[in-house]
Amino acid sequence: MAELDSLLCTSSFSSSTPTDMSLSNSASLSSTPPTTVSPDSMSLASELDLPKPESITASSIEAVVALPGAQETEPQQPEPQQSESGQQSPLGADAIVVAEPLPLAETPSTARPRRARSSLPVYNIARLAGTDVHGRRRSKGDTVLEKRRRTISDGKLVKGTDSELDVSIDALPNASQAVHEEVDASKANRSVSILHTPRNARISKKSLASPASAHLTRRATRLSGASTENLTTKLSALSKRSKKAVEKGLKGLSRELRRLQDTNEFAHIDTRPVRYTVWSNGKYIDVDPSQPTPAPEPPRKKVKVDETTKTVEAKPAVEKQESTAPAAKKPHGKKKWLEKGLYAGQEAPLDIFKGLTSQEKKKLASIPELMPSGKPNKTLPQPMYNGLRVLINGRDFKLPFDVCNPLPPGQPKPTAYRTMTRNRFVGNAAAYWKKTPHFEDFASKCVCRPEDGCGEDCQNRIMLYECDETNCNLGKTYCTNRAFQDLQARTKKGGRYRVGVEVVKTSDRGYGVRSNRCFEPNQIIMEYTGEIITDEECERRMNEEYKDNECYYLMSFDQNMIIDATTGSIARFVNHSCSPNCRMIKWIVSGQPRMALFAGDRPIMTGEELTYDYNFDPFSAKNVQKCLCGSPNCRGVLGPKPKEVKPPKIPKEDDKKKKKKKGPKSAVKASVQAKVKGSAAKAAAKVSVKTSTKTATKRKLKDAFEFDGNDDDDAKTVKKRKIKAATGPKRTLSSASLKVAKGAAKGAAKGVTTIKRSVASVSVAAKKKKTALAASSKVTKAKATIKKTTATVRKTAVAKKPLGSGKKTTATAKATVTSKKLTQTKIVFPSRSPSLTIVAAGVTTTTTTTTAASSAQVSTPVSSAKSLPKLTLSGGGKTSSRKVTPSRKVLESGGLIPGSPVSAKQKSAKVKANTGPEGTPEGAKRTPKIKLVSGAK
Ligand SMILES: C[S@@+](CC[C@H](N)C(=O)[O-])C[C@H]1O[C@@H](n2cnc3c(N)ncnc32)[C@H](O)[C@@H]1O
């Protein structure tokens, strides 16, 4: 026994307050990992008020270890009991206390401590503390014998084996000081930094004051829901000596552990009541059924409420609101456009902080450059919304396209260009114009209804007459055929966006024009303005003023009428493309000749270069220019469309014969006569009307009007046309045109005269039958079938009248309106010359080649023209030879047999007029042919 005592003196285990049962369940605290040291044990020590300071720890342990029901409340009197090594404690298997034999204590510290300690019984401090529910490893039975334990004992590592060390602590009446210190050191694994704090002192006092029994009868704190005392608080109850020991022991702890030692987590203390059985952070948490089920937390996010219930619930509130104040409807934000900038139209937010996150607001506040200066930045307003955000973040961004003018500084500007926003008649041009039928014809009032809105059926529109107060049945409100007025209203104030176009320098084609904004399909873009001159004046200018020029800006509008845009609008800089995005269309506005560039069938984006098909007619090889448009279907040269070059198919035998029989009259006349007079013409008329479906006639009409061609679609159509043999009126018309072209050079003056006369007759007829025009409304209203129309055509006497008879007949453009009442109506088709002529450079003579700027669009260069410098004026000339130009009414009648009156309805069906907001006509489909003869020298 004494031996054992002596052994114990050096043992690392101690039990200064020997108890029978409690001690038996004690184990080396030093072997307990710091994370499982129970703070309660510490507090208990103080509460027990034990005489020996060094025994406090042990006694506290005893108290804690005491099994429920056993002497929990009363500390047992020390009753020295000894048990032999390896003897099980009377408490049973669960209370295994292992004492370390003396010899092992003397073992040098080089021995492996873990193995030595592995067999030592370990107090389940977690369990004692009521925190064992957290850790599975210690929750059941506390069988930690096999577990490795690290023991620090005064810097010595203790080693032992299970057999050797299984000594009941009961057999150790007095624990050695070393053991005490070990235990204390273990306890000190909790925070000691707070040990000497006043708070701890207070707590310690409090603890002392509180009855010990309360602590002795303990249950798992977490389960009880009672607040747990902090470990530090409990440590503070240690005596001075113990604290010393703790501090000493702390030295062996890793820094990380010391850092954690204050935390409840470290001590496995969860102050929150456990309500559910869950795995939380890898810990299994038991349910305490005694605890009431907590009310579910309110959802953070708004839960979707059933629509029906929502409406039911919301209804009274809404009603209430309505009753109190009339519902102020929030007006839909109308998108406006700023003067400049990519985001033109968006108003800069007044509160720039609006919509930003708090972090962004903070950052923005620190960037004074971004603060609103007070006046709007019109030069380059920053992009709205995202722009500011991007600037705040200092992130680079790229605009979808260049907003700045790509003209680099120092680039030559077009010098010869002078702006002219309105056409100006020069010389005799005005007088000449007044003589033309259009001057009066345009005044005919349309018969549209408000619901039609002067759409595709509007006769004015079909005729390319713009509606105005004098000739529109609807008025400004409903009329959509006022493109030029719209353009004027748009550009009135000026400004880049309103004007919408700008001159740019292209890399290879001189200057060009690009859009500064988007345009809708068929929307009017800009007017081609300049001086309206006669052919004579044009020649003079070419010979004198422009003789050294490389480019000419002369566009033929009508017979003996040319618009010289050398001084004019920037439309003159619009380049050619074989796949254009625009069309140049000639209109008559308030009786005046006007020409404008319209968007094609697809919308135009900001920054796109604007182009139209020049349908360039070089007339001479030397004038042929290489086309650099770069489109996939590029024709290679600034030349006419392939369909124009290709000679039309040889007409049928009988047609040929009949035409030949007519003698050497004007080709036009011959063809017209053939169609109007002869049986073939009758047949053709029949064919044209009978067989023409809406689409078919449309196509013919297209051919007749010479479309600029728009995009690839147009190219496809062109191909189609090439393959398809001309039939019926088309064919005859083509042959007529061909004849015109061929015979023009030979001076088919007679024919021209005839045509001229016929044109005149048209106007006369138009005048005479002006009243009949009103009846054309019936045309639009009456959905006349093709058969009916055919009948009408047959019956129409006018159509059958031969031109040669001297009677006033129209070759075309006469629409005989028929309902069953057979009201005759004449529609005069636009007689704007279908050719644009830009006079070739170096014109020295006035030898003229006449092109048949016809519906067939055969532009046959005349052989004589090759050797001669020429002035090419298609569709009109100053000399008699120029007058060979076939009647536009014939040519523009769109594949209808000249002289064959066709109902306006039928025509309008064929001509698909634009119904867009800006009243663009169908565009290319009715675009007069534009021929551009090379202006380059
Ligand atoms: C009415 S001007 C157009 C404006 C011209 N680019 C300028 O700088 O004044 C017509 C001339 O422009 C050139 N051009 C226009 N389109 C072209 C194209 N697709 N390929 C080559 N040259 C073109 C030709 O020299 C043509 O004679």
The ligand as a Gaussian input file, in Angstrom:
#p B3LYP/6-31G(d) Opt

LIG

0 1
 C      -22.722000      60.344000    -108.510000
 S      -21.071000      60.027000    -108.214000
 C      -21.078000      59.387000    -106.604000
 C      -20.243000      60.156000    -105.674000
 C      -18.802000      59.974000    -105.881000
 N      -18.321000      58.782000    -105.240000
 C      -18.024000      61.160000    -105.414000
 O      -17.024000      61.020000    -104.726000
 O      -18.423000      62.242000    -105.741000
 C      -20.791000      58.669000    -109.245000
 C      -19.370000      58.269000    -109.348000
 O      -18.955000      57.631000    -108.170000
 C      -18.147000      56.516000    -108.483000
 N      -18.840000      55.307000    -108.037000
 C      -20.036000      55.264000    -107.494000
 N      -20.359000      54.004000    -107.176000
 C      -19.332000      53.239000    -107.536000
 C      -19.077000      51.862000    -107.469000
 N      -19.940000      50.982000    -106.973000
 N      -17.902000      51.405000    -107.935000
 C      -17.013000      52.258000    -108.446000
 N      -17.208000      53.569000    -108.526000
 C      -18.335000      54.070000    -108.097000
 C      -17.979000      56.489000    -109.960000
 O      -16.826000      57.123000    -110.298000
 C      -19.145000      57.282000    -110.432000
 O      -18.896000      57.891000    -111.622000

